């Protein structure tokens, strides 16, 4: 009896899921993902917007206290590394530390590399969110994150099957709404739009039943 074609296709799909990424792919993914996140941050910073997670908290410190985004983002992530080591392992944590460090660096350098003569705030909200979302997606698929809520979201997806994008969308919306005391209401609404764009990328594309990066 010939094997069922659907069974063979499923076996190929499962085998493809667990193909391990070589080291050079992980390194390139860290550079690509963090560069995209930093580009989205540049969009938001120029337009006076913010987003959720530790990125959003770093923006709040930038707008409230005048801190530089890069150092604020790096320092905010320090407490979350203990959770990452405990629940996600050393490899994941080291990749995350590298990713956070690169985003902190690129966030400071990108405004020197890219300057906007004109930037529509709606475009900045939506496509800045897309850029950050795609960058996070790349990092997630190579067993890294940007710390903070990302670590908790990945843990909940792997432990309980809760979609990382769906969980993070709710947390990010709360953080952005809290910014109503810091930035004008119209910028808050646009920031919510950006958070939705960011997390839609993750909710649609980062699902345990479709892809699982192994590094």
Buried (B, 14 or more C-beta within 10 A) or exposed (E): EEEEEEEEEEEEEEEEBEEEBEEEBBBBBBBBBBBBBBBBBBBBBBBBBBBBBBBBBBBBBBBEEEBEBBBBBBBBBEEBBEBBBEBBEEEBBBBBBBBBBBBBBBBBEBBEEEEEEEBEBEEBBBBBBBBBBBBBBBBBBBBBBBBBBBBBBBBBBBEEEBBBBBBBBEBBBEBBBBBEEBBEEEBBBBBBBBBBBBBBBBBEBBBEEEEBBEB
